[in-house]
Amino acid sequence: MMKIAILALITTLLFTMTITAQAPETVTLKAGQRKSAVKGRLKIKFLSVEEDSRCPEGAQCIWAGNAKIKISVSGMYETKTFELNTNMAPQSVTMDCWAIEIEDLLPAKSADKATDQKEYVAKLKITRLQR
């Protein structure tokens, strides 16, 4: 009887254990730069800024605007190209078991001068998807 009680207790403990989720990883990329992420499981390259219609700093706009970037993501078996938006969909994409989301695009748009492609820096958040 005691063995059954101990076995039931161990089984209950095993089934009620919680799994700690992996913290998201932030990757900051300059335009044209490639970096490994999530311990080398993904390789991400910031290819270009396709459009930047964000409201310039200091201006009064009726909406915040949008910037669209193009990235290349290499996983275990394939490489895909994605477009991410700062204020429109899609703001995130999935590759293998990872979600990749744009957090920020710098510098902010200026009313005074155009931003050169080489000046852009994208901040991406990578989160492991739950199974």
Buried (B, 14 or more C-beta within 10 A) or exposed (E): EEEEEEEEEEEEEEEEEEEEEEEBBEBBBEBEBEBEBBEEBBBBBBBBBEEBBBBBEEEEEEEEBBBBBBBBBBBEEEEEEBBBBBBEEEBBBBBBBBBBBBBBBEEBBEEEEEBEEEEBBBBBBBBBEEE
